[in-house]
Amino acid sequence: MYSMKLSSIQTVEVLRSAGEPSRLRILALLAREELAVLELCRVLDQSQPRVSRHLKLLADAGLVERFPDGAWVFYRLTGSGRCAELAAQILAAIDPADPVLQRDGERLQTVWAERADAAGEYFARNAARWDEIRSLYVSDADVEAAIMTAAGHGPFRRLVDLGSGTGRMLTLLGPHADAALGLDLSQQMLNLARKRVIEAGLARCELRHGDIFATRLSSESADLVVVHQVLHYLADPAAAVKEAARIVAGSGKLIIIDFAPHRLEFLREQHQHRRLGFPDVEMSRWLAEAGLRNVRVAELPPTDQAGLTVKIWTAERGQERQRSAA
């Protein structure tokens, strides 16, 4: 793919921006995942004004992207273009055993562990009333009808539900699948999902402890993959989309259900939401980068002004369509 070249002056500016110890540390951290300003402050052990200044210089140089999310601001490495290529080359030149970067990595691991502990406690505490909590935001009946429309009535050879929660997607779509698999990291959620699946009489439905970022499932092994109200909890939703897309078979589809952008900060403060919804342009880019095509979007507005808009993104592998058009 053709990449527009930078002028000599632009190249010098990019290198000058990266050529400072704290800014180089920031680039190395953002290569791991998107991070909020206060998280970077904690890892770097620097004040917010100082870190914000470094981030502004990196953003002005095109090395990082800034995106607000409610009251928070997140940063990530620029995804494509010549600046992204330069950032990759700069980071590749650094010794991974560098003691400063290793220390930063250890501090980031502490942040990850605290996030995981908080999320685990939340899900364990709320597992029994999970459907009740979810119903506070939007009508389940309307969402589920839209999901069925997006999925079609099958039959599906294999259904995979990533982040199964209490198993509602399995009981909704499982009757139309020859085999179904649900993955979740919470044992409390899995126990509730198993009970629900048994009560629904779904004999060929397996519940498994698993990580959405590393499912260990075979590539292109499911003709329907569902990610229902999961991405807003994740530190790296783009990586989860990529892993979900990897599982989609050549003629299959991926369905993602989540929220449109909103500003209900209490969901972050009280319910462990990391991202306050996703814009269509961001989701469409992730799906395209993961190799999926024919993205379609359904929107379900809230029943009152204080509610949340639910979005359903559907995308396909598209291989058969591409071959037939060739």
PyMOL commands that set and color helices and strands:
alter all, ss='L'
color gray80, all
select helices_A, chain A and resi 8-18+21-30+37-44+48-60+82-92+99-135+140-151+168-176+187-199+231-233+237-247+266-271+280-289+319-325
alter helices_A, ss='H'
color red, helices_A
select strands_A, chain A and resi 35-36+64-69+72-77+156-162+177-184+205-209+222-228+248-259+293-300+310-316
alter strands_A, ss='S'
color yellow, strands_A
deselect
rebuild
show_as cartoon
